Amino acid sequence: MIRVLIVEDSPVEQELLAHILSADPLVSVVGIAKDGEMALSAVEQVKPDVITMDIHMPKLNGFETTRRIMESNPVPIIIVSGSYDANDADKCFHAMEAGALAIVRKPFGLGHPGYIDDASELIRAVKTMSEIKVVKRWSRLRKEVKAVQFPAVAARAVPDRIRMVAIGASTGGPAVIQEIFSALPKNLAAPFLVVQHMAQGFMENFVKWIGATTGFPSHIAINGEYPVPGHAYFAPDGHHMLVGKDHRIALSGEGPENGLRPSVARLFRSVAETHGPNSVGVLLTGMGRDGADDLKLLRSKGAVTIAQDRESSVIFGMPGEAVKIDAADFILPPEGIAHLLERMIAAGNTLSRTDKSSGTREGIHL
């Protein structure tokens, strides 16, 4: 049984969430806390496998409660939010930065047309997150930032200049994307196209949060626009994002790929065909294998390819699958990815690439 603690201040929502979760034979609701302070006590008493966390609560909000839980008694936390207000979204994504693993829409009530889909998504998220081992986050939140050094690798020229960076991420991705863009200069001579798997309805506020917290110009992609260097473009809800032969962004409502729309695979494949050796592919934390095969395609076309390392990934699924099939030139933590991207875009054809025989494919030193 998956033991779930519900943290929610509304009695009506408590009853709804408990009804949905208890209906699954593999899930047991072991406690309900109506505010953050009660949640902190309940975590120690009932020792849940997963927590569903509201954001708006008296005494301690969902962000602060998440932060304290992840510092003391880490448990997989799912943010369950019913509001798309920008201020609320800011708290949601700060909670993910503090260690929450996913965000899902608060389910509609019984009888609503969206009830079944929302209930299924919640149960699916609980089952998925119950399998993830989480660690205390205090060291990450409070440690002093130090210069990161990586071992040197043998030189291999990157052809011409980097004209496009394609990034794919899923579970755990929002905090990593925020970390990478925070570390990047804001005048880089290449655009960034990003596919982040996320529950319906949260992408617009996620992009606003990225822009506000990193200072990196960030946008929901628009069909037909030319991506501008030094800007980030995110695939909108329910649409694949591609790069056309005319180098404009193209949005597609075609069927899901790898069960997903948008899919990382579609983005990577289009960038491989349009930009080839003048591109970079980055595959971050996430469950499954979306993008792994197409990261290898990018590499075969001469692109520089990067996978997030196991130690920093919430789920080493997508990047791990890429590593298994030898799709990644570099395997790096987020700070290393930002360092590499900055140097690569600035240095052009003077960049070093990995030499498999050197045994140092997990690092760079420029």
C-alpha positions as CSV (number, residue, x, y, z in Angstrom):
1,M,0.0,0.0,0.0
2,I,1.1,3.6,-0.8
3,R,0.6,5.6,2.4
4,V,-0.6,9.2,1.5
5,L,-0.8,12.2,3.8
6,I,-3.3,14.9,2.5
7,V,-2.3,18.5,3.4
8,E,-5.3,20.7,2.6
9,D,-7.2,23.3,4.6
10,S,-10.6,23.0,2.8
11,P,-12.9,20.3,4.3
12,V,-14.6,19.9,0.9
13,E,-11.3,19.4,-0.9
14,Q,-10.1,17.1,1.9
15,E,-13.1,14.8,1.4
16,L,-12.7,14.9,-2.4
17,L,-9.0,14.0,-2.4
18,A,-9.5,11.3,0.2
19,H,-12.4,9.8,-1.9
20,I,-10.3,9.8,-5.1
21,L,-7.2,8.3,-3.5
22,S,-9.0,5.7,-1.3
23,A,-10.8,4.4,-4.4
24,D,-7.5,2.9,-5.6
25,P,-6.8,-0.5,-3.9
26,L,-3.0,0.3,-3.8
27,V,-3.4,3.7,-2.0
28,S,-4.2,4.3,1.6
29,V,-4.9,7.8,3.1
30,V,-3.1,7.7,6.5
31,G,-3.8,11.2,7.6
32,I,-5.2,14.7,6.7
33,A,-3.6,17.9,7.9
34,K,-5.5,21.2,7.6
35,D,-2.4,23.4,7.8
36,G,1.4,23.4,7.5
37,E,2.1,23.0,11.2
38,M,-0.2,20.0,11.5
39,A,1.5,18.6,8.4
40,L,5.0,18.8,10.0
41,S,3.7,16.8,13.0
42,A,1.8,14.3,10.9
43,V,4.9,13.5,8.8
44,E,6.7,12.3,11.9
45,Q,3.7,10.4,13.3
46,V,2.3,8.6,10.3
47,K,5.4,8.4,8.1
48,P,3.7,8.7,4.7
49,D,5.2,7.5,1.4
50,V,3.7,10.5,-0.5
51,I,2.3,13.9,0.5
52,T,-0.3,15.9,-1.5
53,M,0.3,19.5,-0.7
54,D,-2.0,22.5,-1.0
55,I,-0.4,26.0,-1.4
56,H,-2.9,28.3,0.3
57,M,-3.1,27.4,4.0
58,P,-3.2,29.2,7.3
59,K,-0.1,29.4,9.5
60,L,2.4,27.8,7.0
61,N,1.8,27.9,3.3
62,G,2.6,25.0,1.0
63,F,6.0,26.4,0.0
64,E,7.3,26.9,3.6
65,T,5.8,23.5,4.6
66,T,7.5,21.8,1.7
67,R,10.8,23.4,2.5
68,R,10.7,22.3,6.2
69,I,9.7,18.8,5.4
70,M,12.5,18.4,2.8
71,E,15.0,19.7,5.4
72,S,13.9,17.4,8.2
73,N,11.9,14.3,7.1
74,P,12.1,14.2,3.3
75,V,9.0,12.7,1.6
76,P,7.9,12.8,-2.1
77,I,5.6,15.8,-2.3
78,I,3.0,16.5,-5.0
79,I,1.7,20.1,-5.2
80,V,-2.1,20.0,-5.8
81,S,-3.2,23.5,-6.9
82,G,-6.5,24.8,-8.0
83,S,-5.4,28.3,-8.9
84,Y,-3.5,29.6,-11.9
85,D,-3.0,33.1,-10.4
86,A,0.6,34.3,-11.0
87,N,1.2,34.8,-7.3
88,D,0.0,31.4,-6.4
89,A,2.0,29.9,-9.3
90,D,5.1,31.6,-7.9
91,K,4.6,29.7,-4.6
92,C,4.0,26.4,-6.4
93,F,7.2,26.6,-8.4
94,H,9.2,27.8,-5.4
95,A,7.9,24.7,-3.6
96,M,9.2,22.6,-6.5
97,E,12.6,24.4,-6.1
98,A,12.5,23.5,-2.4
99,G,12.0,19.8,-3.3
100,A,8.4,19.1,-4.4
101,L,8.5,16.6,-7.2
102,A,5.4,17.4,-9.3
103,I,2.4,19.7,-9.6
104,V,-1.1,18.6,-10.6
105,R,-4.4,20.3,-11.0
106,K,-6.8,20.1,-8.1
107,P,-9.5,17.7,-9.3
108,F,-13.0,18.9,-10.2
109,G,-15.8,17.6,-8.2
110,L,-17.9,14.5,-8.9
111,G,-20.1,14.9,-11.9
112,H,-17.8,17.4,-13.6
113,P,-16.7,16.4,-17.1
114,G,-13.1,16.7,-16.1
115,Y,-13.4,14.7,-12.9
116,I,-12.2,11.3,-14.3
117,D,-9.2,12.7,-16.0
118,D,-8.1,14.8,-13.0
119,A,-8.6,11.9,-10.6
120,S,-6.6,9.6,-12.8
121,E,-3.8,12.1,-13.1
122,L,-3.6,12.5,-9.3
123,I,-3.5,8.7,-8.7
124,R,-0.9,8.3,-11.4
125,A,1.2,11.0,-9.9
126,V,1.0,9.4,-6.4
127,K,2.0,6.0,-7.7
128,T,4.9,7.4,-9.7
129,M,6.3,9.6,-6.9
130,S,6.0,6.8,-4.3
131,E,8.8,5.0,-6.2
132,I,11.2,8.0,-5.9
133,K,13.8,8.2,-3.1
134,V,14.2,11.7,-1.9
135,V,17.0,13.3,0.2
136,K,17.3,16.2,2.6
137,R,17.6,19.4,0.7
138,W,19.1,21.7,3.3
139,S,22.6,21.4,1.9
140,R,21.4,22.4,-1.6
141,L,19.4,25.4,-0.3
142,R,21.9,26.8,2.1
143,K,25.4,25.9,0.8
144,E,27.7,28.6,-0.4
145,V,28.1,28.7,-4.2
146,K,31.6,27.7,-5.2
147,A,33.3,27.6,-8.5
148,V,32.8,24.2,-10.1
149,Q,35.8,22.6,-11.7
150,F,35.6,19.7,-14.1
151,P,38.4,17.5,-15.4
152,A,39.9,18.4,-18.8
153,V,39.0,16.4,-21.9
154,A,40.7,15.9,-25.2
155,A,40.1,18.6,-27.7
156,R,37.7,18.1,-30.7
157,A,36.4,21.1,-32.6
158,V,32.7,22.0,-32.7
159,P,31.9,23.0,-36.3
160,D,31.1,26.7,-36.9
161,R,28.9,28.4,-34.3
162,I,26.1,27.2,-32.1
163,R,22.8,28.5,-33.5
164,M,20.2,26.5,-31.4
165,V,20.0,24.9,-28.0
166,A,17.2,22.3,-27.5
167,I,16.3,21.2,-23.9
168,G,14.0,18.5,-22.8
169,A,12.9,17.7,-19.2
170,S,10.1,16.0,-17.2
171,T,9.8,15.2,-13.5
172,G,12.2,17.4,-11.5
173,G,12.8,19.6,-14.5
174,P,11.4,23.0,-13.4
175,A,14.0,23.5,-10.6
176,V,16.8,22.3,-12.9
177,I,15.7,24.6,-15.7
178,Q,15.5,27.5,-13.3
179,E,19.0,26.7,-12.0
180,I,20.5,26.5,-15.5
181,F,19.0,29.8,-16.8
182,S,19.9,31.6,-13.5
183,A,23.5,30.7,-14.2
184,L,23.6,31.7,-17.9
185,P,24.5,35.2,-19.2
186,K,21.6,37.0,-20.7
187,N,23.3,38.0,-24.0
188,L,24.1,34.5,-25.4
189,A,24.2,34.4,-29.2
190,A,21.8,31.4,-29.5
191,P,18.1,30.8,-28.8
192,F,16.9,28.1,-26.4
193,L,13.9,25.9,-27.2
194,V,12.5,24.0,-24.2
195,V,10.0,21.1,-23.8
196,Q,9.0,20.6,-20.2
197,H,6.4,17.9,-19.4
198,M,3.9,19.6,-17.1
199,A,0.3,19.2,-16.0
200,Q,-2.2,21.1,-18.2
201,G,-2.8,24.7,-17.2
202,F,0.5,25.5,-15.4
203,M,2.9,26.2,-18.3
204,E,2.2,29.9,-18.8
205,N,2.9,30.7,-15.1
206,F,5.9,28.4,-15.1
207,V,7.4,30.5,-17.9
208,K,6.6,33.7,-16.1
209,W,8.3,32.3,-13.0
210,I,11.4,31.3,-15.0
211,G,11.7,34.8,-16.5
212,A,11.1,36.5,-13.1
213,T,13.5,34.4,-11.1
214,T,16.3,34.1,-13.6
215,G,16.2,37.3,-15.6
216,F,16.4,35.2,-18.8
217,P,13.9,36.4,-21.4
218,S,11.4,33.5,-21.5
219,H,8.3,33.1,-23.6
220,I,5.5,30.6,-24.6
221,A,6.4,29.7,-28.2
222,I,4.2,31.2,-30.9
223,N,3.6,29.4,-34.2
224,G,5.6,30.9,-37.0
225,E,7.9,33.2,-35.0
226,Y,11.7,33.4,-35.4
227,P,13.5,32.4,-32.2
228,V,15.8,35.3,-31.0
229,P,19.3,34.7,-29.6
230,G,19.4,35.0,-25.8
231,H,15.8,34.1,-25.4
232,A,14.1,30.9,-24.2
233,Y,10.9,29.5,-25.9
234,F,8.8,26.9,-24.1
235,A,6.3,24.5,-25.8
236,P,2.7,25.4,-24.9
237,D,0.2,23.1,-23.4
238,G,-0.9,20.3,-25.8
239,H,1.4,21.2,-28.7
240,H,4.6,19.7,-30.1
241,M,7.2,22.4,-30.7
242,L,9.4,22.0,-33.8
243,V,11.8,24.0,-35.9
244,G,10.9,24.3,-39.5
245,K,13.2,24.4,-42.5
246,D,12.8,28.1,-42.6
247,H,14.1,28.1,-39.0
248,R,10.8,29.4,-37.6
249,I,9.1,27.8,-34.6
250,A,6.3,25.5,-35.7
251,L,3.6,24.2,-33.3
252,S,1.7,21.0,-34.0
253,G,-1.4,19.4,-32.6
254,E,-0.6,16.0,-34.1
255,G,-0.9,12.9,-31.9
256,P,1.3,12.3,-28.9
257,E,4.7,10.7,-29.2
258,N,6.0,8.5,-26.5
259,G,2.5,9.1,-25.0
260,L,3.3,12.9,-24.7
261,R,2.4,16.1,-26.3
262,P,4.6,18.1,-26.4
263,S,7.3,15.5,-26.7
264,V,11.1,16.1,-26.4
265,A,11.6,13.7,-29.3
266,R,9.8,15.9,-31.8
267,L,11.8,18.9,-30.8
268,F,15.2,17.1,-30.9
269,R,14.4,15.5,-34.3
270,S,13.5,18.8,-35.9
271,V,16.6,20.5,-34.6
272,A,18.8,17.6,-35.8
273,E,17.4,18.1,-39.3
274,T,17.5,21.9,-39.4
275,H,20.6,22.8,-37.4
276,G,22.6,19.6,-37.2
277,P,26.2,20.4,-36.1
278,N,25.2,24.0,-35.2
279,S,23.1,22.8,-32.4
280,V,23.2,21.5,-28.8
281,G,20.8,19.0,-27.3
282,V,20.3,18.8,-23.5
283,L,18.2,16.0,-21.8
284,L,17.4,16.6,-18.2
285,T,15.7,14.6,-15.3
286,G,12.5,12.7,-16.1
287,M,10.7,9.4,-16.1
288,G,10.7,7.3,-19.3
289,R,12.8,7.7,-22.4
290,D,11.3,10.6,-24.3
291,G,14.1,12.3,-26.2
292,A,16.8,9.6,-25.6
293,D,16.8,8.2,-29.2
294,D,16.6,11.6,-30.7
295,L,19.5,12.9,-28.6
296,K,21.5,10.2,-30.3
297,L,20.2,11.4,-33.7
298,L,21.4,14.9,-32.8
299,R,24.8,13.5,-32.0
300,S,25.0,11.6,-35.3
301,K,24.3,14.9,-37.1
302,G,27.3,16.5,-35.4
303,A,25.4,18.3,-32.6
304,V,26.9,18.5,-29.1
305,T,24.8,16.4,-26.7
306,I,24.4,16.6,-22.9
307,A,22.7,14.5,-20.4
308,Q,22.1,15.4,-16.7
309,D,24.0,13.2,-14.4
310,R,22.5,10.6,-12.1
311,E,23.4,12.3,-8.8
312,S,21.6,15.5,-9.6
313,S,18.5,14.0,-11.3
314,V,15.3,13.5,-9.4
315,I,14.7,10.6,-11.9
316,F,17.5,9.3,-14.0
317,G,15.1,7.9,-16.6
318,M,15.3,10.1,-19.7
319,P,19.0,11.1,-19.3
320,G,19.8,7.6,-18.1
321,E,18.3,6.0,-21.2
322,A,20.4,8.4,-23.3
323,V,23.6,7.4,-21.5
324,K,22.8,3.7,-22.0
325,I,22.7,4.2,-25.8
326,D,25.8,6.4,-26.0
327,A,23.8,9.5,-27.0
328,A,25.5,12.0,-24.7
329,D,28.9,13.7,-25.3
330,F,28.8,15.1,-21.8
331,I,27.1,13.9,-18.5
332,L,26.9,16.8,-16.1
333,P,25.1,18.3,-13.2
334,P,23.0,21.5,-13.8
335,E,25.9,23.9,-12.9
336,G,28.1,22.0,-15.3
337,I,25.6,22.2,-18.0
338,A,25.3,26.0,-17.7
339,H,29.0,26.4,-17.6
340,L,29.4,24.3,-20.7
341,L,26.6,26.1,-22.6
342,E,28.1,29.5,-21.8
343,R,31.6,28.5,-22.9
344,M,30.4,26.6,-25.9
345,I,28.3,29.4,-27.4
346,A,31.0,32.0,-26.7
347,A,33.9,29.9,-27.9
348,G,32.4,28.4,-31.1
349,N,34.8,26.1,-32.8
350,T,37.4,26.3,-30.1
351,L,35.3,24.1,-27.7
352,S,36.6,20.8,-26.5
353,R,34.4,17.7,-26.8
354,T,34.8,14.4,-25.0
355,D,37.3,11.7,-25.9
356,K,35.8,8.3,-25.0
357,S,39.3,6.9,-24.4
358,S,40.2,9.6,-21.9
359,G,37.7,8.2,-19.3
360,T,36.6,11.7,-18.4
361,R,33.4,12.1,-20.4
362,E,31.6,13.4,-17.3
363,G,33.5,16.7,-17.2
364,I,35.0,19.7,-19.0
365,H,37.5,22.4,-18.1
366,L,37.8,25.5,-20.3
